[in-house]
Amino acid sequence: EVAPSSDEELSGGELDVHEAQPSGEDRELKDKLFRRFGGHIGTLKLEFSKKKKKGKLPKEARQTLLGWWDVHYKWPYPTESDKIALAASTGLDQKQINNWFINQLQHWWL
């Protein structure tokens, strides 16, 4: 049999205790970075929490968009001012409005 190497002697591939805990240098670097950029962390957390989750739009917003669609079914292409008004009335951003119309037009043509 072949003798196990020092890496293999570690219990079944688990991390060595020294690897799992940050070294003094790592901790010092982490502290420096936190002191320098720590104020931005809260802002970033807030920004990420504001991001819209993928999935269905709120029912009221969909109803508003479908209402616009029903009125304009002969030419269902909103102008930029239409999109701004729809965004204001639905609480959605313009990217969501644009994506909704892209998806709606794809279903309409099928």
N, C-alpha and C positions, 0 to 999 in steps of 0.2 A: 504494500500500500504506500501511497504517497503521503508524506506528512503534510498537514495543513499549514498554509502560510499564516503569517501573523494576522492578515485581514480576515482569513477564514476562521481564526480562533475566536473572533468576536462572536458572541452568541447569535448564530443564524442570520447574519447580515444586519443586525441592529446597530444603531449608531453608537460609537464609542462615547462615553460620558464627556470627554473633552470636546468632541465635535458638537454635541447637543447643546452645550452651554457656551454662550458667547465669551470670547476671550476679553481680557481687559482692554485691548486695543479696539475691539469691535464695540464694546460698551461705550468707550470714550468717543468713538466716531458717531455712534448712535446719539449720544448726548449732545454732541456738537451740532449734528444735523437737526435734532429736535429744538435746540435753542435757536438755531437760525431760521428754521422753517416751521416750527411748531404752531405759530400763529395762523399759518395757512391751512393746517390740518382741519380745523373746525369749519373753515370756509369750504374746503373740498368735500367734507362729509355732508354739509348742507346742500351743496350743489348736486352731489350724487343722489341724495335722498329726494331731490326735486325732479330728477329725471323720470319721465313717464315710463311706466312699465309697458312692455309689449302686451298686446292683447286688444280686447274690444274697447272701443271708445265709449264714454258714458252714453247711456240711452238717450238723454235729452239732446246731446250733441249730435248723435246719429239722426234723431228725428228732425232737427233743424236742417242738417245737410240734405236729408231726403226730401224735406219740404222745398228747399231751394231747387233740388234736382227735378221734382215734379213740376214746378212752375216753369223751368227752363228746359224741359225734355227735348224740345226741338233743336236747341243748341246748348248742350250741357257743359259749356266751357266757361268757367267763371273768369272775369277780369281780375286784375290784381286788386282793384278796389273792392270787388265782390269778396275776394279771399280775405282781405283785411277785415271787412265787415263780418264775415262768417267767423273768423277767428275771435273777434271781439264778442260776438253773440254766443259762441259756444264755449269759450274759455280754452280753446285749443290753440296751438301755435300754428304758424303758416305751413310748416313742414308737415304737420299732421293733416291739415286741410288739403295740401297738395297730394299727399299719399292717399287720402280717402278718395279724391277725385280720380287719381290714376287707377286705383283698384276698382272703383265703380265703373269707369269707362271700359276697363278690361272685361268685367262681367257683362256689361251692356252689349259689347260687340260679339260676345260668344254665342 
